[in-house]
Amino acid sequence: MFKTIYNYFWWDKLWLPETVTWADLEDKDGRSYAKVSDLYVTIPLAFVFLVVRYLFEILVASPLANALGVKDKVRLRAAHNPALEKFFSCSSKHPKQTDLENLSRSSKCTVRQVERWFRRRRNQDRPSLLKKFREASWRFTFYLLAFIAGMAVLVDKPWFHDLREIFKEFPRQTMLPSQYWYYMIELGFYWSLLFRVAFDVKRKDFKEQIIHHVATIILISFSWCANYIRVGTLIMAVHDASDFFLESAKMFNYAGWTDTCNSIFVVFAVVFIVTRIIIFPFWILHCTWVYPMESYAPFFGYYFFNVMLWVLQCLHIFWAYLILRMAHKFLTGKLEQDERSDRDETDIPDEEEEEHTKNGFLSNGHSVQNNNHHKAD
């Protein structure tokens, strides 16, 4: 049964044009083609990235954070309370009004005190400013180097200047060593992001990030197997073009360099709109949808590839909406925080700090770190 499923999954008619078989993409006559087995190296490569990232965050990002003046602000810890802690861990981190009243009776505290305890308890689990800076530094470094490498790989290729060259003789296109390493490194990096997503800073678009990582991994893997390598390298370069601007804006925001952060964010917004909302749909998607049909009849792999690209484009539109909404607030002077921000709830001032000194309920005298920045996450 397994062999039958395997053979059906790799049926030529599914993934390749009608006149092409997998036998046509076997190495011969001095020509090398992409192979499924090549992708196996990306999993151990992902773990190499995780190790390199760990060393980078300690040896590079942390000293850089200190040099830029990245400092965490102090916040008070919630006092130990078994009843409230049990509800927080087992039921909900955001109790409803009826829950607050019941917890107030069981803990012998006022409803207001219970609300504040949950606010502080939630903030205890939030990542420190240094953790955010480290993550942004790592992604900035990779995206910048990946974009530079991508340009070096692509700039002298004919399909970089003429998109019709992308599908010339497709799929019988020889794999170049530079394409191999570009693909393996990019795919290994996205695997490492997926492996770490549960431990990294969670933001409002957490689910969209997971969808993006999974869709990217599927797209890169499929485009490699079906020899969509030329257009695949262009897609990766288009995505890397704006990402390092965003990560650098975050880094300067965490350092408190507001003007620098705002300036870089404006550049990021422009590059994002140009690459993801203009170039990607009107050049790349047009290319993958129209040009193959000049040589081949539609087939399953053609539809699958384009559907996955449109999934990415839907995410681009979603993020563009957040970016434009934030830009509008920035221009009108109403911007308080990044739309993807994970700002601490205790950033909202109230009489909490005053009251805890009176009754001793909310604090046990210890502190944890707090992020009090409002503009870019």
C-alpha positions as CSV (number, residue, x, y, z in Angstrom):
1,M,0.0,0.0,0.0
2,F,2.8,2.4,0.9
3,K,4.5,1.8,-2.4
4,T,1.2,2.4,-4.3
5,I,0.7,5.7,-2.4
6,Y,4.3,6.7,-3.1
7,N,4.0,5.9,-6.8
8,Y,0.7,7.8,-7.1
9,F,2.1,10.8,-5.2
10,W,5.1,11.1,-7.6
11,W,3.1,10.4,-10.7
12,D,4.6,12.4,-13.6
13,K,1.3,13.7,-14.7
14,L,0.7,15.4,-11.4
15,W,3.8,17.5,-11.1
16,L,5.2,17.8,-14.6
17,P,3.9,18.9,-18.0
18,E,2.3,16.3,-20.1
19,T,5.3,15.7,-22.3
20,V,7.9,15.4,-19.5
21,T,8.6,12.6,-17.1
22,W,10.9,12.3,-14.0
23,A,13.3,10.3,-16.2
24,D,13.9,13.5,-18.3
25,L,15.2,15.2,-15.1
26,E,17.9,12.6,-14.3
27,D,21.5,13.7,-14.5
28,K,23.0,12.9,-17.9
29,D,25.1,14.5,-20.7
30,G,26.9,16.6,-18.1
31,R,23.7,18.3,-16.9
32,S,22.6,18.2,-13.3
33,Y,19.0,18.5,-12.0
34,A,17.5,19.1,-8.6
35,K,16.6,16.0,-6.7
36,V,14.2,15.3,-3.8
37,S,17.1,13.8,-1.8
38,D,18.8,17.1,-1.9
39,L,16.2,18.5,0.6
40,Y,17.3,16.0,3.3
41,V,20.3,18.2,4.1
42,T,18.0,21.1,5.1
43,I,16.9,19.5,8.4
44,P,20.4,19.1,9.9
45,L,21.2,22.5,8.4
46,A,18.3,23.9,10.4
47,F,19.8,22.6,13.6
48,V,23.1,24.1,12.6
49,F,21.3,27.5,12.2
50,L,19.9,27.0,15.7
51,V,23.4,26.5,17.2
52,V,24.8,29.5,15.2
53,R,21.9,31.6,16.3
54,Y,22.5,30.7,20.0
55,L,26.1,31.7,19.7
56,F,25.3,34.8,17.7
57,E,22.8,36.0,20.3
58,I,25.3,35.6,23.1
59,L,28.5,36.7,21.4
60,V,27.2,39.4,19.0
61,A,23.6,40.5,19.8
62,S,24.1,40.9,23.5
63,P,27.2,43.1,23.3
64,L,25.5,45.1,20.5
65,A,22.5,45.6,22.7
66,N,24.7,46.9,25.5
67,A,26.5,49.2,23.1
68,L,23.2,50.6,21.8
69,G,21.8,51.1,25.3
70,V,19.1,48.5,25.2
71,K,17.8,48.4,28.8
72,D,14.9,46.5,30.3
73,K,12.6,48.4,32.7
74,V,11.6,46.9,36.0
75,R,8.2,45.6,36.7
76,L,6.9,44.0,39.9
77,R,6.0,40.4,40.2
78,A,2.6,39.1,41.2
79,A,2.5,37.8,44.7
80,H,2.3,34.1,45.2
81,N,-1.4,33.1,45.5
82,P,-2.2,29.4,45.0
83,A,-5.9,30.0,44.1
84,L,-5.2,32.6,41.4
85,E,-2.1,30.7,40.1
86,K,-4.2,27.5,39.7
87,F,-6.8,29.4,37.7
88,F,-4.2,31.1,35.6
89,S,-2.4,27.9,34.8
90,C,-5.4,25.6,34.3
91,S,-8.3,27.7,33.2
92,S,-7.6,31.1,31.6
93,K,-5.1,34.0,31.7
94,H,-8.0,36.4,31.0
95,P,-10.8,35.7,33.5
96,K,-14.3,36.9,32.9
97,Q,-16.2,39.1,35.3
98,T,-17.9,36.1,36.9
99,D,-14.6,34.4,37.3
100,L,-13.1,37.5,38.9
101,E,-15.9,37.7,41.5
102,N,-15.5,34.0,42.4
103,L,-11.7,34.3,42.6
104,S,-12.1,37.4,44.7
105,R,-14.1,35.4,47.3
106,S,-11.7,32.4,47.2
107,S,-8.5,34.5,47.5
108,K,-10.1,37.0,50.0
109,C,-9.1,40.0,47.7
110,T,-11.0,42.6,46.0
111,V,-12.0,42.2,42.4
112,R,-9.7,45.1,41.4
113,Q,-6.8,43.4,43.2
114,V,-7.5,40.2,41.3
115,E,-7.6,42.0,38.0
116,R,-4.2,43.6,38.8
117,W,-2.7,40.3,39.9
118,F,-3.7,38.7,36.5
119,R,-2.2,41.6,34.6
120,R,1.1,41.3,36.4
121,R,1.1,37.6,36.1
122,R,0.6,37.8,32.4
123,N,3.4,40.3,32.1
124,Q,5.8,37.9,34.0
125,D,5.6,35.5,31.0
126,R,6.3,38.2,28.4
127,P,9.7,38.3,26.8
128,S,12.3,40.8,27.9
129,L,13.5,43.6,25.7
130,L,16.9,42.0,25.4
131,K,15.3,38.8,24.1
132,K,13.4,40.8,21.4
133,F,16.6,42.6,20.4
134,R,18.5,39.4,20.1
135,E,15.8,37.9,17.8
136,A,15.6,41.0,15.7
137,S,19.4,41.1,15.4
138,W,19.6,37.5,14.2
139,R,16.9,37.9,11.6
140,F,18.4,41.2,10.4
141,T,21.8,39.6,9.9
142,F,20.4,36.6,8.0
143,Y,18.0,38.6,5.8
144,L,20.7,41.1,4.9
145,L,23.2,38.5,4.0
146,A,20.6,36.4,2.2
147,F,19.5,39.4,0.1
148,I,23.1,40.3,-0.8
149,A,23.8,36.6,-1.7
150,G,20.6,36.4,-3.7
151,M,21.5,39.5,-5.8
152,A,25.0,38.0,-6.4
153,V,23.4,34.8,-7.6
154,L,20.8,36.5,-9.8
155,V,22.1,39.7,-11.2
156,D,24.1,38.1,-14.1
157,K,21.3,35.6,-15.0
158,P,19.2,36.4,-18.1
159,W,15.9,35.6,-16.3
160,F,16.7,38.3,-13.8
161,H,16.2,40.9,-16.6
162,D,13.8,39.0,-18.9
163,L,11.1,36.9,-17.0
164,R,10.3,35.0,-20.2
165,E,13.7,33.3,-19.8
166,I,12.4,31.7,-16.5
167,F,10.4,29.1,-18.4
168,K,12.6,28.7,-21.4
169,E,13.1,24.9,-21.9
170,F,11.2,24.3,-18.6
171,P,11.5,22.0,-16.8
172,R,14.7,20.7,-18.4
173,Q,16.9,23.4,-16.8
174,T,20.3,22.6,-15.4
175,M,20.8,23.3,-11.7
176,L,23.7,25.6,-10.9
177,P,25.8,25.2,-7.7
178,S,24.9,28.8,-6.6
179,Q,21.2,27.9,-6.9
180,Y,21.8,24.8,-4.8
181,W,23.3,26.6,-1.9
182,Y,20.9,29.5,-2.1
183,Y,18.0,27.1,-1.9
184,M,19.4,24.9,0.9
185,I,20.4,27.8,3.1
186,E,17.0,29.5,2.7
187,L,15.1,26.4,3.3
188,G,17.3,25.4,6.3
189,F,16.7,28.9,7.8
190,Y,12.9,28.7,7.5
191,W,12.9,25.2,9.1
192,S,14.9,26.7,12.0
193,L,12.3,29.5,12.3
194,L,9.5,26.9,12.4
195,F,11.3,24.8,15.0
196,R,11.8,27.9,17.2
197,V,8.4,29.6,16.7
198,A,6.9,28.3,19.9
199,F,9.8,29.7,21.9
200,D,10.2,33.1,20.1
201,V,8.3,36.2,20.9
202,K,4.6,35.7,20.2
203,R,2.9,38.6,18.4
204,K,-0.6,39.3,17.2
205,D,0.0,37.6,13.9
206,F,1.4,34.4,15.4
207,K,-0.9,32.2,13.4
208,E,-0.1,34.1,10.2
209,Q,3.6,33.6,10.9
210,I,3.1,29.9,11.2
211,I,1.1,29.8,7.9
212,H,3.8,31.9,6.3
213,H,6.6,29.6,7.4
214,V,4.7,26.4,6.4
215,A,3.7,27.8,3.0
216,T,7.3,29.0,2.4
217,I,8.7,25.6,3.2
218,I,6.2,23.9,1.0
219,L,6.8,26.3,-1.8
220,I,10.6,26.1,-1.7
221,S,10.5,22.3,-1.5
222,F,8.0,21.9,-4.3
223,S,9.7,24.4,-6.5
224,W,13.0,22.5,-6.0
225,C,11.5,19.1,-6.8
226,A,9.6,20.3,-9.9
227,N,12.6,22.4,-11.1
228,Y,10.9,25.9,-10.6
229,I,14.3,27.0,-9.4
230,R,14.7,30.1,-11.5
231,V,11.5,31.7,-10.4
232,G,12.1,30.3,-6.8
233,T,15.3,32.3,-6.5
234,L,13.5,35.4,-7.6
235,I,10.7,34.9,-5.1
236,M,13.2,34.4,-2.2
237,A,15.1,37.6,-3.2
238,V,11.8,39.6,-3.4
239,H,10.9,38.5,0.1
240,D,14.4,39.2,1.6
241,A,14.5,42.7,0.1
242,S,12.3,44.3,2.8
243,D,12.7,42.0,5.8
244,F,16.1,43.3,7.0
245,F,14.7,46.9,7.1
246,L,11.9,45.8,9.4
247,E,14.3,43.9,11.7
248,S,16.7,46.9,11.9
249,A,13.8,49.2,12.7
250,K,12.9,46.9,15.6
251,M,16.5,46.9,16.8
252,F,16.7,50.7,17.0
253,N,13.3,50.9,18.6
254,Y,14.4,48.6,21.4
255,A,17.4,50.8,21.8
256,G,15.2,53.8,22.2
257,W,16.4,55.5,18.9
258,T,13.0,56.7,18.0
259,D,13.8,58.9,15.1
260,T,16.1,56.3,13.5
261,C,13.5,53.7,14.0
262,N,10.8,55.8,12.4
263,S,13.0,56.7,9.4
264,I,13.9,53.0,8.7
265,F,10.3,52.0,9.1
266,V,9.3,54.4,6.4
267,V,11.9,52.9,4.1
268,F,10.7,49.4,5.0
269,A,7.0,50.3,4.3
270,V,8.0,51.7,0.8
271,V,10.1,48.7,-0.1
272,F,7.5,46.2,1.3
273,I,4.7,47.8,-0.8
274,V,6.9,47.9,-4.0
275,T,8.2,44.3,-3.7
276,R,5.2,42.5,-2.1
277,I,2.2,44.4,-3.5
278,I,3.5,45.5,-6.9
279,I,6.5,43.4,-8.1
280,F,5.3,40.1,-6.6
281,P,1.8,40.0,-8.1
282,F,2.3,42.0,-11.3
283,W,5.6,40.5,-12.3
284,I,6.2,37.2,-10.5
285,L,2.6,35.9,-10.3
286,H,1.9,37.0,-13.8
287,C,5.0,35.2,-15.0
288,T,4.1,31.9,-13.2
289,W,0.5,32.1,-14.4
290,V,0.9,33.2,-18.0
291,Y,4.3,32.2,-19.5
292,P,4.1,28.4,-18.8
293,M,0.9,28.2,-20.8
294,E,2.8,29.3,-23.9
295,S,4.6,26.0,-24.0
296,Y,2.5,23.5,-22.0
297,A,-1.2,22.7,-21.2
298,P,-2.2,23.3,-17.5
299,F,-1.4,20.5,-15.1
300,F,-1.8,19.8,-11.4
301,G,1.7,21.0,-10.4
302,Y,1.1,24.3,-12.2
303,Y,-2.1,25.0,-10.3
304,F,-0.6,23.8,-7.0
305,F,2.4,26.1,-7.4
306,N,0.2,29.2,-8.2
307,V,-2.3,28.5,-5.4
308,M,0.5,28.4,-2.9
309,L,1.9,31.7,-4.3
310,W,-1.5,33.3,-3.9
311,V,-1.6,32.1,-0.3
312,L,1.6,34.1,0.3
313,Q,0.1,37.1,-1.6
314,C,-2.9,37.0,0.8
315,L,-0.5,37.2,3.7
316,H,1.3,40.1,2.0
317,I,-2.0,42.0,1.7
318,F,-2.8,41.3,5.4
319,W,0.5,42.7,6.5
320,A,0.3,45.6,4.1
321,Y,-3.0,46.6,5.7
322,L,-1.3,46.6,9.1
323,I,1.6,48.6,7.8
324,L,-0.6,51.2,6.1
325,R,-2.8,51.5,9.1
326,M,0.2,52.1,11.3
327,A,1.6,54.6,8.8
328,H,-1.7,56.5,8.8
329,K,-1.6,56.7,12.6
330,F,2.0,57.8,12.4
331,L,1.2,60.6,10.0
332,T,-1.8,61.8,12.0
333,G,0.1,61.6,15.3
334,K,-2.1,58.8,16.7
335,L,0.5,56.1,16.6
336,E,1.1,54.5,20.0
337,Q,2.5,51.1,19.1
338,D,3.2,48.7,16.3
339,E,0.1,46.8,15.1
340,R,2.1,43.6,15.7
341,S,3.4,44.7,19.1
342,D,3.4,42.5,22.2
343,R,3.5,45.5,24.6
344,D,3.1,44.8,28.3
345,E,-0.2,45.6,29.8
346,T,1.5,47.4,32.7
347,D,2.7,50.0,30.2
348,I,-0.8,51.4,30.8
349,P,-0.5,53.6,33.8
350,D,-3.0,53.3,36.7
351,E,-3.0,53.5,40.4
352,E,-1.7,49.9,40.7
353,E,1.9,50.9,41.8
354,E,0.5,53.1,44.5
355,E,-1.9,50.5,45.9
356,H,0.4,47.6,46.1
357,T,2.5,49.4,48.7
358,K,-0.5,49.9,50.9
359,N,-1.8,46.3,51.1
360,G,1.2,44.2,50.0
361,F,-0.9,41.9,48.0
362,L,0.3,42.5,44.5
363,S,4.1,42.4,45.0
364,N,6.6,40.1,46.7
365,G,9.4,42.6,46.4
366,H,11.0,41.0,43.4
367,S,11.1,42.4,39.9
368,V,11.3,41.2,36.3
369,Q,12.0,43.0,33.0
370,N,9.5,45.1,31.2
371,N,9.3,46.4,27.6
372,N,7.9,49.9,27.6
373,H,8.3,50.7,23.9
374,H,5.2,51.6,21.9
375,K,6.0,52.0,18.2
376,A,7.7,49.0,16.5
377,D,7.6,45.5,17.9
